[in-house]
Amino acid sequence: MGHLGLMPQSIYKFGTYNVRAKEGTEAEKLIRDAKLLQEAGCFAIVLEKIPATLAKEVSENITIPTIGIGAGKYCDGQVLVMHDMLGINTEFKPRFYGNT
């Protein structure tokens, strides 16, 4: 299984948990990387914290399933992190909580 977008293990490289691949160059690279992962034999790809429109584009350009973690409704499946759902992590507030 491949994994693109935000990768928490790389937090020190990017310095934040912000949405990844919002700019054209990084988004284009992510689409290319998704195709390469598919060609390499991945059975699915996790798309983590990328814009929903980009997740849709990736999903439409590969034949293997995409699994979203904070990547919008256009993925083939979704992951909801229990700690996010229950509000256990006080240092991070998921977008699905809105302004409450």
N, CA, C and O atoms as a DFTB+ gen file, in Angstrom:
400 C
 N C O
     1  1       0.850      -1.170       0.000
     2  2       0.000       0.000       0.000
     3  2       0.895       1.231       0.000
     4  3       1.827       1.340       0.796
     5  1       0.594       2.156      -0.908
     6  2       1.344       3.401      -0.970
     7  2       0.752       4.453      -0.051
     8  3      -0.357       4.285       0.457
     9  1       1.479       5.528       0.164
    10  2       1.032       6.604       1.054
    11  2       1.589       7.917       0.507
    12  3       2.803       8.081       0.389
    13  1       0.694       8.849       0.173
    14  2       1.106      10.150      -0.354
    15  2       0.413      11.278       0.399
    16  3      -0.603      11.072       1.062
    17  1       0.975      12.457       0.285
    18  2       0.424      13.613       0.996
    19  2       1.170      13.819       2.298
    20  3       2.392      13.680       2.352
    21  1       0.443      14.146       3.333
    22  2       1.063      14.315       4.653
    23  2       1.474      12.964       5.191
    24  3       0.686      12.017       5.189
    25  1       2.691      12.878       5.646
    26  2       3.162      11.668       6.306
    27  2       3.687      12.085       7.667
    28  3       4.763      12.676       7.763
    29  1       2.941      11.783       8.722
    30  2       3.327      12.254      10.061
    31  2       4.765      11.937      10.441
    32  3       5.373      12.668      11.224
    33  1       5.319      10.855       9.897
    34  2       6.705      10.522      10.219
    35  2       7.681      11.533       9.633
    36  3       8.859      11.538       9.993
    37  1       7.196      12.400       8.722
    38  2       8.043      13.435       8.111
    39  2       7.747      14.830       8.647
    40  3       8.114      15.821       8.016
    41  1       7.098      14.923       9.783
    42  2       6.663      16.216      10.319
    43  2       7.833      17.172      10.513
    44  3       7.673      18.381      10.345
    45  1       8.993      16.657      10.858
    46  2      10.128      17.549      11.097
    47  2      10.686      18.121       9.799
    48  3      11.330      19.170       9.810
    49  1      10.443      17.439       8.680
    50  2      10.867      17.955       7.376
    51  2      10.000      19.150       6.978
    52  3      10.513      20.163       6.501
    53  1       8.669      19.029       7.178
    54  2       7.747      20.077       6.763
    55  2       7.429      21.066       7.880
    56  3       7.044      22.204       7.613
    57  1       7.589      20.630       9.141
    58  2       7.396      21.513      10.273
    59  2       5.954      21.758      10.678
    60  3       5.697      22.545      11.589
    61  1       5.004      21.099      10.017
    62  2       3.601      21.337      10.328
    63  2       2.743      20.184       9.821
    64  3       3.178      19.384       8.991
    65  1       1.526      20.114      10.331
    66  2       0.565      19.115       9.867
    67  2      -0.394      19.715       8.841
    68  3      -1.479      19.174       8.630
    69  1      -0.020      20.811       8.206
    70  2      -0.898      21.468       7.240
    71  2      -1.147      20.600       6.016
    72  3      -0.419      19.643       5.754
    73  1      -2.183      20.952       5.277
    74  2      -2.532      20.268       4.038
    75  2      -1.347      20.321       3.085
    76  3      -0.711      21.363       2.932
    77  1      -1.054      19.199       2.449
    78  2       0.056      19.089       1.513
    79  2      -0.454      19.263       0.080
    80  3      -1.653      19.149      -0.173
    81  1       0.437      19.533      -0.831
    82  2       0.197      19.565      -2.279
    83  2      -0.875      20.566      -2.697
    84  3      -1.678      20.285      -3.587
    85  1      -0.886      21.722      -2.061
    86  2      -1.839      22.763      -2.457
    87  2      -1.361      23.518      -3.687
    88  3      -2.175      24.083      -4.417
    89  1      -0.070      23.537      -3.924
    90  2       0.506      24.266      -5.051
    91  2       0.671      23.335      -6.250
    92  3       0.775      22.119      -6.090
    93  1       0.694      23.907      -7.436
    94  2       0.741      23.153      -8.680
    95  2       1.874      22.163      -8.801
    96  3       1.644      21.012      -9.174
    97  1       3.094      22.575      -8.496
    98  2       4.252      21.698      -8.674
    99  2       4.162      20.475      -7.769
   100  3       4.389      19.350      -8.216
   101  1       3.832      20.690      -6.506
   102  2       3.734      19.566      -5.574
   103  2       2.547      18.676      -5.932
   104  3       2.630      17.456      -5.785
   105  1       1.447      19.260      -6.398
   106  2       0.272      18.484      -6.801
   107  2       0.597      17.619      -8.021
   108  3       0.212      16.450      -8.072
   109  1       1.294      18.180      -8.989
   110  2       1.687      17.423     -10.187
   111  2       2.596      16.257      -9.814
   112  3       2.466      15.157     -10.351
   113  1       3.522      16.511      -8.884
   114  2       4.420      15.444      -8.420
   115  2       3.628      14.345      -7.729
   116  3       3.913      13.162      -7.916
   117  1       2.635      14.724      -6.932
   118  2       1.837      13.733      -6.222
   119  2       1.085      12.842      -7.212
   120  3       1.000      11.631      -7.004
   121  1       0.543      13.418      -8.275
   122  2      -0.157      12.624      -9.290
   123  2       0.823      11.670      -9.977
   124  3       0.505      10.498     -10.180
   125  1       1.997      12.158     -10.330
   126  2       3.023      11.295     -10.936
   127  2       3.419      10.174      -9.986
   128  3       3.563       9.023     -10.398
   129  1       3.595      10.517      -8.705
   130  2       3.989       9.507      -7.721
   131  2       2.901       8.448      -7.557
   132  3       3.215       7.271      -7.376
   133  1       1.635       8.843      -7.615
   134  2       0.535       7.879      -7.510
   135  2       0.592       6.881      -8.669
   136  3       0.408       5.680      -8.472
   137  1       0.844       7.384      -9.863
   138  2       0.952       6.506     -11.030
   139  2       2.150       5.564     -10.894
   140  3       2.066       4.388     -11.248
   141  1       3.264       6.089     -10.378
   142  2       4.452       5.256     -10.171
   143  2       4.199       4.181      -9.118
   144  3       4.642       3.044      -9.278
   145  1       3.499       4.525      -8.053
   146  2       3.183       3.524      -7.024
   147  2       2.306       2.418      -7.604
   148  3       2.498       1.239      -7.307
   149  1       1.344       2.813      -8.431
   150  2       0.493       1.812      -9.078
   151  2       1.338       0.896      -9.965
   152  3       1.192      -0.326      -9.919
   153  1       2.221       1.489     -10.770
   154  2       3.090       0.708     -11.654
   155  2       4.029      -0.205     -10.863
   156  3       4.395      -1.282     -11.333
   157  1       4.413       0.229      -9.666
   158  2       5.318      -0.563      -8.822
   159  2       4.607      -1.744      -8.165
   160  3       5.255      -2.606      -7.571
   161  1       3.276      -1.787      -8.270
   162  2       2.548      -2.928      -7.735
   163  2       1.716      -2.663      -6.494
   164  3       1.181      -3.604      -5.909
   165  1       1.592      -1.420      -6.078
   166  2       0.745      -1.141      -4.908
   167  2      -0.701      -1.550      -5.200
   168  3      -1.195      -1.372      -6.314
   169  1      -1.366      -2.097      -4.192
   170  2      -2.757      -2.510      -4.357
   171  2      -3.728      -1.388      -4.003
   172  3      -4.913      -1.477      -4.325
   173  1      -3.247      -0.339      -3.349
   174  2      -4.052       0.827      -2.967
   175  2      -3.090       1.930      -2.544
   176  3      -1.906       1.688      -2.305
   177  1      -3.629       3.156      -2.455
   178  2      -2.805       4.291      -2.019
   179  2      -3.589       5.099      -0.986
   180  3      -4.747       5.450      -1.208
   181  1      -2.951       5.385       0.130
   182  2      -3.501       6.292       1.130
   183  2      -3.160       7.717       0.698
   184  3      -2.005       8.024       0.404
   185  1      -4.169       8.580       0.663
   186  2      -3.972      10.001       0.371
   187  2      -4.287      10.752       1.651
   188  3      -5.442      10.806       2.074
   189  1      -3.273      11.329       2.265
   190  2      -3.466      11.949       3.573
   191  2      -3.338      13.460       3.504
   192  3      -2.325      14.008       3.071
   193  1      -4.402      14.107       3.946
   194  2      -4.464      15.557       4.113
   195  2      -3.997      16.318       2.872
   196  3      -3.074      17.131       2.921
   197  1      -4.676      16.022       1.754
   198  2      -4.462      16.767       0.518
   199  2      -5.799      17.379       0.118
   200  3      -6.836      16.933       0.610
   201  1      -5.815      18.371      -0.745
   202  2      -7.083      18.970      -1.169
   203  2      -8.004      17.929      -1.826
   204  3      -7.538      17.048      -2.548
   205  1      -9.294      18.039      -1.572
   206  2     -10.266      17.092      -2.117
   207  2     -10.225      17.053      -3.638
   208  3     -10.381      15.988      -4.235
   209  1     -10.019      18.197      -4.266
   210  2      -9.976      18.221      -5.728
   211  2      -8.776      17.443      -6.260
   212  3      -8.865      16.807      -7.310
   213  1      -7.664      17.489      -5.548
   214  2      -6.489      16.719      -5.944
   215  2      -6.731      15.233      -5.717
   216  3      -6.351      14.412      -6.552
   217  1      -7.357      14.877      -4.602
   218  2      -7.679      13.472      -4.342
   219  2      -8.583      12.925      -5.445
   220  3      -8.428      11.781      -5.873
   221  1      -9.521      13.745      -5.898
   222  2     -10.408      13.336      -6.984
   223  2      -9.600      13.092      -8.255
   224  3      -9.798      12.087      -8.937
   225  1      -8.692      14.008      -8.571
   226  2      -7.872      13.863      -9.771
   227  2      -7.005      12.616      -9.721
   228  3      -6.882      11.897     -10.712
   229  1      -6.404      12.362      -8.564
   230  2      -5.590      11.154      -8.404
   231  2      -6.469       9.922      -8.596
   232  3      -6.110       9.011      -9.343
   233  1      -7.617       9.891      -7.926
   234  2      -8.517       8.734      -7.998
   235  2      -8.982       8.461      -9.419
   236  3      -9.184       7.307      -9.796
   237  1      -9.150       9.507     -10.201
   238  2      -9.601       9.360     -11.584
   239  2      -8.472       8.941     -12.529
   240  3      -8.736       8.474     -13.636
   241  1      -7.224       9.102     -12.102
   242  2      -6.086       8.814     -12.975
   243  2      -5.370       7.509     -12.677
   244  3      -4.394       7.174     -13.347
   245  1      -5.840       6.772     -11.686
   246  2      -5.266       5.459     -11.395
   247  2      -6.405       4.450     -11.285
   248  3      -7.563       4.831     -11.115
   249  1      -6.080       3.177     -11.379
   250  2      -7.111       2.141     -11.331
   251  2      -7.203       1.447      -9.978
   252  3      -8.172       0.736      -9.712
   253  1      -6.210       1.645      -9.126
   254  2      -6.248       1.033      -7.792
   255  2      -7.017       1.954      -6.842
   256  3      -7.109       3.155      -7.096
   257  1      -7.571       1.410      -5.750
   258  2      -8.346       2.234      -4.812
   259  2      -7.503       3.280      -4.089
   260  3      -6.318       3.075      -3.826
   261  1      -8.139       4.399      -3.778
   262  2      -7.528       5.429      -2.931
   263  2      -8.278       5.455      -1.606
   264  3      -9.503       5.345      -1.566
   265  1      -7.527       5.601      -0.535
   266  2      -8.092       5.660       0.807
   267  2      -7.717       7.015       1.384
   268  3      -6.535       7.331       1.516
   269  1      -8.710       7.810       1.727
   270  2      -8.461       9.155       2.208
   271  2      -8.384       9.260       3.716
   272  3      -9.151       8.634       4.447
   273  1      -7.441      10.066       4.160
   274  2      -7.369      10.497       5.563
   275  2      -7.343      12.015       5.491
   276  3      -6.289      12.611       5.270
   277  1      -8.490      12.639       5.675
   278  2      -8.574      14.082       5.558
   279  2      -8.338      14.568       4.141
   280  3      -7.762      15.636       3.937
   281  1      -8.781      13.784       3.153
   282  2      -8.557      14.126       1.754
   283  2      -9.869      14.304       0.981
   284  3      -9.863      14.295      -0.250
   285  1     -10.964      14.461       1.671
   286  2     -12.229      14.725       1.000
   287  2     -13.003      13.480       0.597
   288  3     -12.592      12.348       0.856
   289  1     -14.120      13.726      -0.036
   290  2     -15.105      12.673      -0.312
   291  2     -14.864      11.887      -1.590
   292  3     -15.605      10.942      -1.860
   293  1     -13.873      12.232      -2.381
   294  2     -13.702      11.602      -3.687
   295  2     -12.823      10.359      -3.681
   296  3     -12.598       9.762      -4.733
   297  1     -12.328       9.964      -2.532
   298  2     -11.538       8.740      -2.439
   299  2     -12.471       7.531      -2.420
   300  3     -13.669       7.658      -2.166
   301  1     -11.901       6.359      -2.695
   302  2     -12.699       5.135      -2.720
   303  2     -13.060       4.647      -1.318
   304  3     -14.042       3.924      -1.147
   305  1     -12.283       5.033      -0.328
   306  2     -12.543       4.659       1.056
   307  2     -12.024       5.751       1.976
   308  3     -11.316       6.658       1.539
   309  1     -12.379       5.661       3.252
   310  2     -12.003       6.692       4.222
   311  2     -11.454       6.054       5.489
   312  3     -11.856       4.956       5.874
   313  1     -10.542       6.751       6.121
   314  2     -10.041       6.395       7.449
   315  2     -10.388       7.555       8.363
   316  3     -10.165       8.714       8.016
   317  1     -10.927       7.249       9.517
   318  2     -11.173       8.267      10.532
   319  2     -10.389       7.860      11.772
   320  3     -10.662       6.824      12.378
   321  1      -9.422       8.673      12.140
   322  2      -8.561       8.379      13.280
   323  2      -9.375       8.560      14.565
   324  3      -9.977       9.610      14.789
   325  1      -9.383       7.525      15.398
   326  2     -10.193       7.533      16.614
   327  2      -9.890       8.742      17.505
   328  3     -10.810       9.364      18.037
   329  1      -8.628       9.070      17.667
   330  2      -8.252      10.195      18.526
   331  2      -8.806      11.513      17.982
   332  3      -9.187      12.396      18.750
   333  1      -8.847      11.639      16.652
   334  2      -9.419      12.837      16.043
   335  2     -10.932      12.872      16.262
   336  3     -11.488      13.904      16.636
   337  1     -11.585      11.749      16.030
   338  2     -13.033      11.657      16.164
   339  2     -13.494      11.989      17.588
   340  3     -14.503      12.666      17.779
   341  1     -12.750      11.508      18.576
   342  2     -13.135      11.696      19.972
   343  2     -12.582      12.985      20.578
   344  3     -12.911      13.325      21.715
   345  1     -11.748      13.700      19.830
   346  2     -11.178      14.940      20.344
   347  2     -10.151      14.734      21.431
   348  3      -9.966      15.608      22.278
   349  1      -9.478      13.595      21.425
   350  2      -8.504      13.273      22.472
   351  2      -7.251      14.140      22.357
   352  3      -6.686      14.547      23.373
   353  1      -6.817      14.422      21.146
   354  2      -5.614      15.226      20.937
   355  2      -5.990      16.706      20.999
   356  3      -6.606      17.226      20.069
   357  1      -5.634      17.368      22.058
   358  2      -6.011      18.776      22.244
   359  2      -5.154      19.732      21.416
   360  3      -5.491      20.909      21.293
   361  1      -4.043      19.237      20.843
   362  2      -3.153      20.091      20.053
   363  2      -3.572      20.176      18.594
   364  3      -3.011      20.968      17.837
   365  1      -4.557      19.366      18.185
   366  2      -4.986      19.326      16.792
   367  2      -6.505      19.234      16.742
   368  3      -7.114      18.428      17.446
   369  1      -7.102      20.060      15.911
   370  2      -8.555      20.046      15.753
   371  2      -8.883      19.758      14.287
   372  3      -8.646      20.611      13.432
   373  1      -9.422      18.573      13.976
   374  2      -9.727      18.215      12.592
   375  2     -10.712      19.192      11.944
   376  3     -11.534      19.812      12.619
   377  1     -10.607      19.310      10.623
   378  2     -11.492      20.223       9.887
   379  2     -12.961      19.848      10.040
   380  3     -13.825      20.722       9.969
   381  1     -13.265      18.558      10.249
   382  2     -14.673      18.159      10.322
   383  2     -15.363      18.657      11.582
   384  3     -16.583      18.543      11.695
   385  1     -14.610      19.209      12.538
   386  2     -15.215      19.805      13.725
   387  2     -15.773      21.193      13.441
   388  3     -16.568      21.708      14.227
   389  1     -15.374      21.801      12.341
   390  2     -15.854      23.139      12.006
   391  2     -15.346      24.161      12.991
   392  3     -14.211      24.067      13.458
   393  1     -16.172      25.137      13.312
   394  2     -15.770      26.232      14.204
   395  2     -16.212      26.046      15.632
   396  3     -16.177      26.998      16.411
   397  1     -16.624      24.856      16.003
   398  2     -17.098      24.648      17.370
   399  2     -15.971      24.444      18.336
   400  3     -16.207      24.256      19.530
